[in-house]
Amino acid sequence: TYQFSKSSASIGTYYSLYKFDLFTNSERDHVRTYYMKLRHKFNDSVTLEGDYELEDNDYDQYQRLRLGVTWNF
């Protein structure tokens, strides 16, 4: 993770012996996941976040992109 003034960026990887997918009701074995996450705090109440994950297992690759805005009041 690298911290800028109001932003942060993270990259990394991790290994899972298995992952269970609730949407497809299936189990994936030997999963290597690579990720990247960006976060920017506009002010005390608004934060913008985004992350990307690439999952690589024995059979296929899965990609996920997630964006969000948090508003604290």
Distance bins in CASP14 RR format, pairs under 12 A and 6 or more apart:
PFRMAT RR
TARGET T0000
AUTHOR 0000-0000-0000
RMODE 2
METHOD distances of the structure
MODEL  1
1 7 0 0 0 0 0 1 0 0 0 0 0
1 8 1 0 1 0 0 0 0 0 0 0 0
1 9 1 0 0 1 0 0 0 0 0 0 0
1 10 1 0 1 0 0 0 0 0 0 0 0
1 11 0 0 0 0 1 0 0 0 0 0 0
1 12 0 0 0 0 1 0 0 0 0 0 0
1 35 0 0 0 0 0 1 0 0 0 0 0
1 36 0 0 0 0 0 1 0 0 0 0 0
1 37 0 0 0 0 1 0 0 0 0 0 0
1 38 0 0 0 0 0 1 0 0 0 0 0
1 39 0 0 0 0 1 0 0 0 0 0 0
2 8 1 0 0 1 0 0 0 0 0 0 0
2 9 1 0 1 0 0 0 0 0 0 0 0
2 10 1 0 0 1 0 0 0 0 0 0 0
2 11 0 0 0 0 1 0 0 0 0 0 0
2 12 0 0 0 0 0 1 0 0 0 0 0
2 36 0 0 0 0 0 1 0 0 0 0 0
2 37 0 0 0 0 0 1 0 0 0 0 0
2 38 0 0 0 0 0 1 0 0 0 0 0
2 39 0 0 0 0 0 1 0 0 0 0 0
3 9 0 0 0 0 1 0 0 0 0 0 0
3 10 0 0 0 0 1 0 0 0 0 0 0
3 38 0 0 0 0 0 1 0 0 0 0 0
3 39 0 0 0 0 1 0 0 0 0 0 0
3 40 0 0 0 0 0 1 0 0 0 0 0
3 41 0 0 0 0 0 1 0 0 0 0 0
4 10 0 0 0 0 0 1 0 0 0 0 0
4 38 0 0 0 0 0 1 0 0 0 0 0
4 39 0 0 0 0 1 0 0 0 0 0 0
4 40 0 0 0 0 1 0 0 0 0 0 0
4 41 0 0 0 0 0 1 0 0 0 0 0
5 40 0 0 0 0 1 0 0 0 0 0 0
5 41 0 0 0 0 1 0 0 0 0 0 0
6 38 0 0 0 0 0 1 0 0 0 0 0
6 39 0 0 0 0 1 0 0 0 0 0 0
6 40 1 0 0 1 0 0 0 0 0 0 0
6 41 1 0 1 0 0 0 0 0 0 0 0
6 42 1 0 0 1 0 0 0 0 0 0 0
6 43 0 0 0 0 1 0 0 0 0 0 0
6 44 0 0 0 0 0 1 0 0 0 0 0
6 46 0 0 0 0 0 1 0 0 0 0 0
6 47 0 0 0 0 1 0 0 0 0 0 0
6 48 0 0 0 0 0 1 0 0 0 0 0
7 37 0 0 0 0 0 1 0 0 0 0 0
7 38 1 0 0 1 0 0 0 0 0 0 0
7 39 1 0 0 1 0 0 0 0 0 0 0
7 40 1 0 1 0 0 0 0 0 0 0 0
7 41 1 0 0 1 0 0 0 0 0 0 0
7 42 0 0 0 0 0 1 0 0 0 0 0
7 47 0 0 0 0 0 1 0 0 0 0 0
7 48 0 0 0 0 1 0 0 0 0 0 0
7 49 0 0 0 0 0 1 0 0 0 0 0
7 50 0 0 0 0 0 1 0 0 0 0 0
8 36 0 0 0 0 0 1 0 0 0 0 0
8 37 1 0 0 1 0 0 0 0 0 0 0
8 38 1 0 0 1 0 0 0 0 0 0 0
8 39 1 0 1 0 0 0 0 0 0 0 0
8 40 0 0 0 0 1 0 0 0 0 0 0
8 41 0 0 0 0 1 0 0 0 0 0 0
8 47 0 0 0 0 0 1 0 0 0 0 0
8 48 0 0 0 0 0 1 0 0 0 0 0
8 49 0 0 0 0 1 0 0 0 0 0 0
8 50 0 0 0 0 0 1 0 0 0 0 0
8 51 0 0 0 0 0 1 0 0 0 0 0
9 35 0 0 0 0 0 1 0 0 0 0 0
9 36 1 0 0 1 0 0 0 0 0 0 0
9 37 1 0 0 1 0 0 0 0 0 0 0
9 38 1 0 1 0 0 0 0 0 0 0 0
9 39 1 0 0 1 0 0 0 0 0 0 0
9 40 0 0 0 0 1 0 0 0 0 0 0
9 49 0 0 0 0 0 1 0 0 0 0 0
9 50 0 0 0 0 0 1 0 0 0 0 0
9 51 0 0 0 0 0 1 0 0 0 0 0
9 52 0 0 0 0 0 1 0 0 0 0 0
10 34 0 0 0 0 0 1 0 0 0 0 0
10 35 1 0 0 1 0 0 0 0 0 0 0
10 36 1 0 0 1 0 0 0 0 0 0 0
10 37 1 0 1 0 0 0 0 0 0 0 0
10 38 1 0 0 1 0 0 0 0 0 0 0
10 39 0 0 0 0 1 0 0 0 0 0 0
10 49 0 0 0 0 0 1 0 0 0 0 0
10 50 0 0 0 0 0 1 0 0 0 0 0
10 51 0 0 0 0 1 0 0 0 0 0 0
10 52 0 0 0 0 0 1 0 0 0 0 0
10 53 0 0 0 0 0 1 0 0 0 0 0
11 33 0 0 0 0 0 1 0 0 0 0 0
11 34 1 0 0 1 0 0 0 0 0 0 0
11 35 1 0 0 1 0 0 0 0 0 0 0
11 36 1 0 1 0 0 0 0 0 0 0 0
11 37 1 0 0 1 0 0 0 0 0 0 0
11 38 0 0 0 0 1 0 0 0 0 0 0
11 51 0 0 0 0 0 1 0 0 0 0 0
11 52 0 0 0 0 1 0 0 0 0 0 0
11 53 0 0 0 0 0 1 0 0 0 0 0
11 54 0 0 0 0 0 1 0 0 0 0 0
12 32 0 0 0 0 0 1 0 0 0 0 0
12 33 0 0 0 0 1 0 0 0 0 0 0
12 34 1 0 0 1 0 0 0 0 0 0 0
12 35 1 0 1 0 0 0 0 0 0 0 0
12 36 1 0 0 1 0 0 0 0 0 0 0
12 37 0 0 0 0 1 0 0 0 0 0 0
12 51 0 0 0 0 0 1 0 0 0 0 0
12 52 0 0 0 0 0 1 0 0 0 0 0
12 53 0 0 0 0 0 1 0 0 0 0 0
12 54 0 0 0 0 0 1 0 0 0 0 0
13 31 0 0 0 0 0 1 0 0 0 0 0
13 32 1 0 0 1 0 0 0 0 0 0 0
13 33 1 0 0 1 0 0 0 0 0 0 0
13 34 1 0 1 0 0 0 0 0 0 0 0
13 35 1 0 0 1 0 0 0 0 0 0 0
13 36 0 0 0 0 0 1 0 0 0 0 0
13 53 0 0 0 0 0 1 0 0 0 0 0
13 54 0 0 0 0 1 0 0 0 0 0 0
13 55 0 0 0 0 0 1 0 0 0 0 0
13 56 0 0 0 0 1 0 0 0 0 0 0
14 31 0 0 0 0 1 0 0 0 0 0 0
14 32 1 0 0 1 0 0 0 0 0 0 0
14 33 1 0 1 0 0 0 0 0 0 0 0
14 34 0 0 0 0 1 0 0 0 0 0 0
14 35 1 0 0 1 0 0 0 0 0 0 0
14 53 0 0 0 0 0 1 0 0 0 0 0
14 54 0 0 0 0 0 1 0 0 0 0 0
14 55 0 0 0 0 0 1 0 0 0 0 0
14 56 0 0 0 0 0 1 0 0 0 0 0
15 29 0 0 0 0 0 1 0 0 0 0 0
15 30 1 0 0 1 0 0 0 0 0 0 0
15 31 1 0 0 1 0 0 0 0 0 0 0
15 32 1 0 1 0 0 0 0 0 0 0 0
15 33 1 0 0 1 0 0 0 0 0 0 0
15 34 0 0 0 0 0 1 0 0 0 0 0
15 55 0 0 0 0 0 1 0 0 0 0 0
15 56 0 0 0 0 0 1 0 0 0 0 0
15 57 0 0 0 0 0 1 0 0 0 0 0
16 27 0 0 0 0 0 1 0 0 0 0 0
16 28 0 0 0 0 1 0 0 0 0 0 0
16 29 0 0 0 0 1 0 0 0 0 0 0
16 30 0 0 0 0 1 0 0 0 0 0 0
16 31 1 0 1 0 0 0 0 0 0 0 0
16 32 0 0 0 0 1 0 0 0 0 0 0
16 33 1 0 0 1 0 0 0 0 0 0 0
16 53 0 0 0 0 0 1 0 0 0 0 0
16 55 0 0 0 0 1 0 0 0 0 0 0
16 56 0 0 0 0 0 1 0 0 0 0 0
16 57 0 0 0 0 1 0 0 0 0 0 0
17 27 0 0 0 0 0 1 0 0 0 0 0
17 28 0 0 0 0 0 1 0 0 0 0 0
17 29 1 0 0 1 0 0 0 0 0 0 0
17 30 1 0 0 1 0 0 0 0 0 0 0
17 31 0 0 0 0 1 0 0 0 0 0 0
17 32 0 0 0 0 0 1 0 0 0 0 0
17 57 0 0 0 0 0 1 0 0 0 0 0
17 58 0 0 0 0 0 1 0 0 0 0 0
18 26 0 0 0 0 0 1 0 0 0 0 0
18 27 1 0 1 0 0 0 0 0 0 0 0
18 28 1 0 0 1 0 0 0 0 0 0 0
18 29 1 0 1 0 0 0 0 0 0 0 0
18 30 1 0 0 1 0 0 0 0 0 0 0
18 31 1 0 0 1 0 0 0 0 0 0 0
18 55 0 0 0 0 0 1 0 0 0 0 0
18 57 0 0 0 0 1 0 0 0 0 0 0
18 58 0 0 0 0 0 1 0 0 0 0 0
19 26 0 0 0 0 1 0 0 0 0 0 0
19 27 1 0 0 1 0 0 0 0 0 0 0
19 28 1 0 1 0 0 0 0 0 0 0 0
19 29 0 0 0 0 1 0 0 0 0 0 0
19 30 0 0 0 0 1 0 0 0 0 0 0
19 31 1 0 1 0 0 0 0 0 0 0 0
19 32 0 0 0 0 0 1 0 0 0 0 0
19 33 0 0 0 0 1 0 0 0 0 0 0
19 53 0 0 0 0 0 1 0 0 0 0 0
19 55 1 0 0 1 0 0 0 0 0 0 0
19 56 0 0 0 0 0 1 0 0 0 0 0
19 57 1 0 0 1 0 0 0 0 0 0 0
19 58 0 0 0 0 0 1 0 0 0 0 0
19 62 0 0 0 0 1 0 0 0 0 0 0
20 26 1 0 0 1 0 0 0 0 0 0 0
20 27 1 0 1 0 0 0 0 0 0 0 0
20 28 1 0 0 1 0 0 0 0 0 0 0
20 29 0 0 0 0 0 1 0 0 0 0 0
20 31 0 0 0 0 0 1 0 0 0 0 0
21 27 1 0 0 1 0 0 0 0 0 0 0
21 28 1 0 0 1 0 0 0 0 0 0 0
21 29 0 0 0 0 0 1 0 0 0 0 0
21 31 0 0 0 0 0 1 0 0 0 0 0
21 55 0 0 0 0 1 0 0 0 0 0 0
21 57 0 0 0 0 0 1 0 0 0 0 0
21 60 0 0 0 0 0 1 0 0 0 0 0
21 62 0 0 0 0 1 0 0 0 0 0 0
21 64 0 0 0 0 0 1 0 0 0 0 0
23 62 0 0 0 0 0 1 0 0 0 0 0
23 64 0 0 0 0 0 1 0 0 0 0 0
24 60 0 0 0 0 0 1 0 0 0 0 0
24 62 0 0 0 0 0 1 0 0 0 0 0
26 57 0 0 0 0 0 1 0 0 0 0 0
26 59 0 0 0 0 0 1 0 0 0 0 0
26 60 0 0 0 0 0 1 0 0 0 0 0
26 62 0 0 0 0 0 1 0 0 0 0 0
27 57 0 0 0 0 0 1 0 0 0 0 0
27 58 0 0 0 0 0 1 0 0 0 0 0
27 59 0 0 0 0 0 1 0 0 0 0 0
28 55 1 0 0 1 0 0 0 0 0 0 0
28 56 0 0 0 0 1 0 0 0 0 0 0
28 57 1 0 1 0 0 0 0 0 0 0 0
28 58 0 0 0 0 1 0 0 0 0 0 0
28 59 1 0 0 1 0 0 0 0 0 0 0
28 60 0 0 0 0 1 0 0 0 0 0 0
28 61 0 0 0 0 0 1 0 0 0 0 0
28 62 0 0 0 0 1 0 0 0 0 0 0
29 55 0 0 0 0 0 1 0 0 0 0 0
29 56 0 0 0 0 0 1 0 0 0 0 0
29 57 1 0 0 1 0 0 0 0 0 0 0
29 58 1 0 0 1 0 0 0 0 0 0 0
29 59 0 0 0 0 1 0 0 0 0 0 0
29 60 0 0 0 0 0 1 0 0 0 0 0
30 55 0 0 0 0 0 1 0 0 0 0 0
30 56 0 0 0 0 1 0 0 0 0 0 0
30 57 1 0 1 0 0 0 0 0 0 0 0
30 58 1 0 1 0 0 0 0 0 0 0 0
30 59 0 0 0 0 1 0 0 0 0 0 0
30 60 0 0 0 0 0 1 0 0 0 0 0
31 53 0 0 0 0 0 1 0 0 0 0 0
31 54 0 0 0 0 0 1 0 0 0 0 0
31 55 1 0 1 0 0 0 0 0 0 0 0
31 56 1 0 0 1 0 0 0 0 0 0 0
31 57 1 0 1 0 0 0 0 0 0 0 0
31 58 0 0 0 0 1 0 0 0 0 0 0
31 59 0 0 0 0 0 1 0 0 0 0 0
31 60 0 0 0 0 0 1 0 0 0 0 0
31 61 0 0 0 0 0 1 0 0 0 0 0
31 62 0 0 0 0 1 0 0 0 0 0 0
32 53 0 0 0 0 0 1 0 0 0 0 0
32 54 0 0 0 0 1 0 0 0 0 0 0
32 55 1 0 0 1 0 0 0 0 0 0 0
32 56 1 0 1 0 0 0 0 0 0 0 0
32 57 1 0 0 1 0 0 0 0 0 0 0
32 58 0 0 0 0 0 1 0 0 0 0 0
32 61 0 0 0 0 1 0 0 0 0 0 0
32 62 0 0 0 0 0 1 0 0 0 0 0
33 51 0 0 0 0 0 1 0 0 0 0 0
33 52 0 0 0 0 0 1 0 0 0 0 0
33 53 1 0 1 0 0 0 0 0 0 0 0
33 54 1 0 0 1 0 0 0 0 0 0 0
33 55 1 0 1 0 0 0 0 0 0 0 0
33 56 1 0 0 1 0 0 0 0 0 0 0
33 57 0 0 0 0 1 0 0 0 0 0 0
33 61 0 0 0 0 0 1 0 0 0 0 0
33 62 0 0 0 0 1 0 0 0 0 0 0
33 63 0 0 0 0 0 1 0 0 0 0 0
33 64 0 0 0 0 1 0 0 0 0 0 0
34 51 0 0 0 0 0 1 0 0 0 0 0
34 52 0 0 0 0 1 0 0 0 0 0 0
34 53 1 0 0 1 0 0 0 0 0 0 0
34 54 1 0 1 0 0 0 0 0 0 0 0
34 55 0 0 0 0 1 0 0 0 0 0 0
34 56 1 0 0 1 0 0 0 0 0 0 0
34 61 0 0 0 0 0 1 0 0 0 0 0
34 62 0 0 0 0 0 1 0 0 0 0 0
34 63 0 0 0 0 1 0 0 0 0 0 0
34 64 0 0 0 0 0 1 0 0 0 0 0
35 50 0 0 0 0 0 1 0 0 0 0 0
35 51 1 0 0 1 0 0 0 0 0 0 0
35 52 1 0 0 1 0 0 0 0 0 0 0
35 53 1 0 1 0 0 0 0 0 0 0 0
35 54 1 0 0 1 0 0 0 0 0 0 0
35 55 0 0 0 0 1 0 0 0 0 0 0
35 56 0 0 0 0 0 1 0 0 0 0 0
35 63 0 0 0 0 0 1 0 0 0 0 0
35 64 0 0 0 0 1 0 0 0 0 0 0
35 65 0 0 0 0 0 1 0 0 0 0 0
35 66 0 0 0 0 0 1 0 0 0 0 0
36 49 0 0 0 0 0 1 0 0 0 0 0
36 50 0 0 0 0 1 0 0 0 0 0 0
36 51 1 0 0 1 0 0 0 0 0 0 0
36 52 1 0 1 0 0 0 0 0 0 0 0
36 53 0 0 0 0 1 0 0 0 0 0 0
36 54 0 0 0 0 1 0 0 0 0 0 0
36 63 0 0 0 0 0 1 0 0 0 0 0
36 64 0 0 0 0 0 1 0 0 0 0 0
36 65 0 0 0 0 0 1 0 0 0 0 0
36 66 0 0 0 0 0 1 0 0 0 0 0
37 48 0 0 0 0 0 1 0 0 0 0 0
37 49 1 0 0 1 0 0 0 0 0 0 0
37 50 1 0 0 1 0 0 0 0 0 0 0
37 51 1 0 1 0 0 0 0 0 0 0 0
37 52 1 0 0 1 0 0 0 0 0 0 0
37 53 0 0 0 0 1 0 0 0 0 0 0
37 64 0 0 0 0 0 1 0 0 0 0 0
37 65 0 0 0 0 0 1 0 0 0 0 0
37 66 0 0 0 0 1 0 0 0 0 0 0
37 67 0 0 0 0 0 1 0 0 0 0 0
37 68 0 0 0 0 0 1 0 0 0 0 0
38 47 0 0 0 0 0 1 0 0 0 0 0
38 48 0 0 0 0 1 0 0 0 0 0 0
38 49 1 0 0 1 0 0 0 0 0 0 0
38 50 1 0 1 0 0 0 0 0 0 0 0
38 51 1 0 0 1 0 0 0 0 0 0 0
38 52 0 0 0 0 1 0 0 0 0 0 0
38 65 0 0 0 0 0 1 0 0 0 0 0
38 66 0 0 0 0 0 1 0 0 0 0 0
38 67 0 0 0 0 1 0 0 0 0 0 0
38 68 0 0 0 0 0 1 0 0 0 0 0
39 46 0 0 0 0 0 1 0 0 0 0 0
39 47 1 0 0 1 0 0 0 0 0 0 0
39 48 1 0 0 1 0 0 0 0 0 0 0
39 49 1 0 1 0 0 0 0 0 0 0 0
39 50 1 0 0 1 0 0 0 0 0 0 0
39 51 0 0 0 0 1 0 0 0 0 0 0
39 67 0 0 0 0 0 1 0 0 0 0 0
39 68 0 0 0 0 1 0 0 0 0 0 0
39 69 0 0 0 0 0 1 0 0 0 0 0
39 70 0 0 0 0 1 0 0 0 0 0 0
40 46 0 0 0 0 1 0 0 0 0 0 0
40 47 1 0 0 1 0 0 0 0 0 0 0
40 48 1 0 1 0 0 0 0 0 0 0 0
40 49 1 0 0 1 0 0 0 0 0 0 0
40 50 0 0 0 0 1 0 0 0 0 0 0
40 67 0 0 0 0 0 1 0 0 0 0 0
40 68 0 0 0 0 0 1 0 0 0 0 0
40 69 0 0 0 0 0 1 0 0 0 0 0
40 70 0 0 0 0 0 1 0 0 0 0 0
41 47 1 0 1 0 0 0 0 0 0 0 0
41 48 0 0 0 0 1 0 0 0 0 0 0
41 49 0 0 0 0 1 0 0 0 0 0 0
41 69 0 0 0 0 0 1 0 0 0 0 0
41 70 0 0 0 0 1 0 0 0 0 0 0
41 71 0 0 0 0 0 1 0 0 0 0 0
41 72 0 0 0 0 0 1 0 0 0 0 0
42 48 1 0 0 1 0 0 0 0 0 0 0
42 49 0 0 0 0 0 1 0 0 0 0 0
42 69 0 0 0 0 1 0 0 0 0 0 0
42 70 0 0 0 0 0 1 0 0 0 0 0
42 71 0 0 0 0 1 0 0 0 0 0 0
42 72 0 0 0 0 0 1 0 0 0 0 0
43 70 0 0 0 0 0 1 0 0 0 0 0
43 71 0 0 0 0 0 1 0 0 0 0 0
43 72 0 0 0 0 1 0 0 0 0 0 0
43 73 0 0 0 0 0 1 0 0 0 0 0
44 70 0 0 0 0 0 1 0 0 0 0 0
44 71 0 0 0 0 0 1 0 0 0 0 0
44 72 1 0 0 1 0 0 0 0 0 0 0
44 73 0 0 0 0 0 1 0 0 0 0 0
45 69 0 0 0 0 0 1 0 0 0 0 0
45 70 0 0 0 0 1 0 0 0 0 0 0
45 71 1 0 1 0 0 0 0 0 0 0 0
45 72 1 0 1 0 0 0 0 0 0 0 0
45 73 1 0 0 1 0 0 0 0 0 0 0
46 68 0 0 0 0 0 1 0 0 0 0 0
46 69 1 0 0 1 0 0 0 0 0 0 0
46 70 1 0 0 1 0 0 0 0 0 0 0
46 71 1 0 1 0 0 0 0 0 0 0 0
46 72 1 0 0 1 0 0 0 0 0 0 0
46 73 0 0 0 0 1 0 0 0 0 0 0
47 67 0 0 0 0 0 1 0 0 0 0 0
47 68 0 0 0 0 1 0 0 0 0 0 0
47 69 1 0 0 1 0 0 0 0 0 0 0
47 70 1 0 1 0 0 0 0 0 0 0 0
47 71 0 0 0 0 1 0 0 0 0 0 0
47 72 1 0 0 1 0 0 0 0 0 0 0
48 67 1 0 0 1 0 0 0 0 0 0 0
48 68 1 0 0 1 0 0 0 0 0 0 0
48 69 1 0 1 0 0 0 0 0 0 0 0
48 70 0 0 0 0 1 0 0 0 0 0 0
48 71 0 0 0 0 0 1 0 0 0 0 0
49 65 0 0 0 0 0 1 0 0 0 0 0
49 66 0 0 0 0 1 0 0 0 0 0 0
49 67 1 0 0 1 0 0 0 0 0 0 0
49 68 1 0 1 0 0 0 0 0 0 0 0
49 69 1 0 0 1 0 0 0 0 0 0 0
49 70 1 0 0 1 0 0 0 0 0 0 0
49 71 0 0 0 0 0 1 0 0 0 0 0
50 64 0 0 0 0 0 1 0 0 0 0 0
50 65 1 0 0 1 0 0 0 0 0 0 0
50 66 1 0 0 1 0 0 0 0 0 0 0
50 67 1 0 1 0 0 0 0 0 0 0 0
50 68 1 0 0 1 0 0 0 0 0 0 0
50 69 0 0 0 0 1 0 0 0 0 0 0
50 70 0 0 0 0 0 1 0 0 0 0 0
51 63 0 0 0 0 0 1 0 0 0 0 0
51 64 0 0 0 0 1 0 0 0 0 0 0
51 65 1 0 0 1 0 0 0 0 0 0 0
51 66 1 0 1 0 0 0 0 0 0 0 0
51 67 0 0 0 0 1 0 0 0 0 0 0
51 68 0 0 0 0 1 0 0 0 0 0 0
52 62 0 0 0 0 0 1 0 0 0 0 0
52 63 1 0 0 1 0 0 0 0 0 0 0
52 64 1 0 0 1 0 0 0 0 0 0 0
52 65 1 0 1 0 0 0 0 0 0 0 0
52 66 1 0 0 1 0 0 0 0 0 0 0
52 67 0 0 0 0 1 0 0 0 0 0 0
53 61 0 0 0 0 0 1 0 0 0 0 0
53 62 1 0 0 1 0 0 0 0 0 0 0
53 63 1 0 0 1 0 0 0 0 0 0 0
53 64 1 0 1 0 0 0 0 0 0 0 0
53 65 0 0 0 0 1 0 0 0 0 0 0
53 66 0 0 0 0 1 0 0 0 0 0 0
54 60 0 0 0 0 0 1 0 0 0 0 0
54 61 1 0 0 1 0 0 0 0 0 0 0
54 62 1 0 0 1 0 0 0 0 0 0 0
54 63 1 0 1 0 0 0 0 0 0 0 0
54 64 0 0 0 0 1 0 0 0 0 0 0
54 65 0 0 0 0 0 1 0 0 0 0 0
55 61 1 0 0 1 0 0 0 0 0 0 0
55 62 1 0 1 0 0 0 0 0 0 0 0
55 63 1 0 0 1 0 0 0 0 0 0 0
55 64 1 0 0 1 0 0 0 0 0 0 0
56 62 0 0 0 0 1 0 0 0 0 0 0
56 63 0 0 0 0 0 1 0 0 0 0 0
END
